[in-house]
């Protein structure tokens, strides 16, 4: 998902949450050039998803591993 070049971090996160149907953020890790978000559907701890914001090109990426966890990742 490409962002508005003038978006601040909170606006970028709000845009992702809206596009992802308002998941609950359970972890947020900030780096100088990126942000990792770990999110779940509220009430479903088995529905975890990982999102990465590349701050340099202002783009969100969904991280998907080739491990056949099609229903999502557990918070624990």
Secondary structure as a PSIPRED ss2 file (coil, helix, strand):
# PSIPRED VFORMAT (PSIPRED V4.0)

   1 X C   1.000  0.000  0.000
   2 X E   0.000  0.000  1.000
   3 X C   1.000  0.000  0.000
   4 X C   1.000  0.000  0.000
   5 X C   1.000  0.000  0.000
   6 X C   1.000  0.000  0.000
   7 X C   1.000  0.000  0.000
   8 X C   1.000  0.000  0.000
   9 X H   0.000  1.000  0.000
  10 X H   0.000  1.000  0.000
  11 X H   0.000  1.000  0.000
  12 X H   0.000  1.000  0.000
  13 X H   0.000  1.000  0.000
  14 X H   0.000  1.000  0.000
  15 X H   0.000  1.000  0.000
  16 X H   0.000  1.000  0.000
  17 X H   0.000  1.000  0.000
  18 X H   0.000  1.000  0.000
  19 X H   0.000  1.000  0.000
  20 X C   1.000  0.000  0.000
  21 X C   1.000  0.000  0.000
  22 X C   1.000  0.000  0.000
  23 X C   1.000  0.000  0.000
  24 X E   0.000  0.000  1.000
  25 X E   0.000  0.000  1.000
  26 X E   0.000  0.000  1.000
  27 X E   0.000  0.000  1.000
  28 X E   0.000  0.000  1.000
  29 X E   0.000  0.000  1.000
  30 X E   0.000  0.000  1.000
  31 X C   1.000  0.000  0.000
  32 X C   1.000  0.000  0.000
  33 X C   1.000  0.000  0.000
  34 X E   0.000  0.000  1.000
  35 X E   0.000  0.000  1.000
  36 X E   0.000  0.000  1.000
  37 X E   0.000  0.000  1.000
  38 X E   0.000  0.000  1.000
  39 X E   0.000  0.000  1.000
  40 X E   0.000  0.000  1.000
  41 X E   0.000  0.000  1.000
  42 X C   1.000  0.000  0.000
  43 X C   1.000  0.000  0.000
  44 X E   0.000  0.000  1.000
  45 X E   0.000  0.000  1.000
  46 X E   0.000  0.000  1.000
  47 X E   0.000  0.000  1.000
  48 X E   0.000  0.000  1.000
  49 X E   0.000  0.000  1.000
  50 X E   0.000  0.000  1.000
  51 X E   0.000  0.000  1.000
  52 X E   0.000  0.000  1.000
  53 X E   0.000  0.000  1.000
  54 X E   0.000  0.000  1.000
  55 X C   1.000  0.000  0.000
  56 X C   1.000  0.000  0.000
  57 X C   1.000  0.000  0.000
  58 X C   1.000  0.000  0.000
  59 X E   0.000  0.000  1.000
  60 X E   0.000  0.000  1.000
  61 X E   0.000  0.000  1.000
  62 X E   0.000  0.000  1.000
  63 X E   0.000  0.000  1.000
  64 X C   1.000  0.000  0.000
  65 X C   1.000  0.000  0.000
  66 X C   1.000  0.000  0.000
  67 X C   1.000  0.000  0.000
  68 X C   1.000  0.000  0.000
  69 X C   1.000  0.000  0.000
  70 X C   1.000  0.000  0.000
  71 X C   1.000  0.000  0.000
  72 X C   1.000  0.000  0.000
  73 X E   0.000  0.000  1.000
  74 X C   1.000  0.000  0.000
  75 X C   1.000  0.000  0.000
  76 X C   1.000  0.000  0.000
